[in-house]
């Protein structure tokens, strides 16, 4: 498989680093295109892949084309490459708000399209990606794309109407978790712990807690109850979090994220 990335910002770089670390595709079979010669050189040197300033050239060289630009640039980029897209190629999108039908309409012809929503933990092979595809994608195509995406984490196929929800619950959610870790570390620092140590304690606690949810099959509420001893320190902290509206803040933030994704 020849893989082309049009654009390679934070998300594209995270995906490619994961793919390369797992050895899913060889460096010499990957080409990226960028509008800036300086950014292109830095990225190619860092990843060891091929590069071009011409999006059309990237399309001509790829079997799978990943559109890794920001949503606001999708229309312009697609208009510039649509005449180069072949019927045997697969177009992979990573932008929130851009439906399969919208992308195909922009292409102006039948095109194989897989819509995805990855997240930045792809950088450490712990990404979570939601996937849906149009009716031009057959089982073999989908299997190949999922193999590619699993080079940097887990994937789940979801109906397209849930892709905006995927954006909120995994695509954007690393930012919420980073805020939590930062806040926990700040509190530890306020009580005397060195900052670097505080980040390690907070981050490992989040990592371990997430692993418990995934591996024990216990409800998160049950796992929370296991930590909350009667009259203890944890239930006192939980009481304050509930009083401050932690749950409702997260829910409202995610609803805002879903609405923003739908409007893009």
C-alpha positions, 0 to 999 in steps of 0.5 A: 500500500502507498499512503499519502497524507495531504497536510500533516499537522499535529493529528497527521503527525501523531497518526504517522508516528504511530503507523511507523512505530508499529511498522504498518507501512514502510517510510518509503511508501509514505508521502506527505504534502504541505503548503510550506516548504519549511514545514514540509522539510521539518516534518519529512526529516522528523518522520523520514518519509517522502514529501511534496509541495504539490497535493496533486502529486501526493494523490497520484502516488497514493493508494490511500489518501488521508485528508489531514487538513483542518475542516475549513480547508477541506473544500479548497483542498478537494477542489484542487485534487478531485480530478486526480482521484482514481476510482480505485483509491480510498479517501480517508477523512479526519475532519469533524462535521464533513459527511460522506455525502458532502465529501463525495459531492465535493469530489463531483464523482463516485469516490471510495470514502472512509470517514474517521475521527482519530485522537492525539493519543495515536502518538503513543499508539493509544488512539481511539478512532471512530470509523464509517464508510460509504457504499463504495467501500467493500469489506476488503477496503474497510479491513485494509483501512482498519488495519492502518488505523489500528497501527496507532490504537483502537478502532470501532465502526459506528453509524455516521450519525454518531460521528459528531458524538465520537468527536466529543467523547474521544476526538476532543476529549484528550484536552479535557483529560489534560485539563484534569491532570493539570488541575490535579497536579496544581493542587498537589503543588499547592500542598507542597509536591514538586511539579514534575512529581505531581504530573507523574502521580496525576497522569499515572492515576488517570492511566491506571483508572482508565485501564481498570474501566477497560479491563475489569468490565465493572461500571465506572460507578462501581469502581468509584464506590470501591475507592470511597470508604465510609467517612473517608478522604475520597468521598469527601473529595467526591462530595466537593466535585458533585457540589461544584458540578463536575458531571454537569460541566463535562456533559455540557462541554461535550454537548457544546462540542457535538453542536460545534462539530455539526456546524462545521 
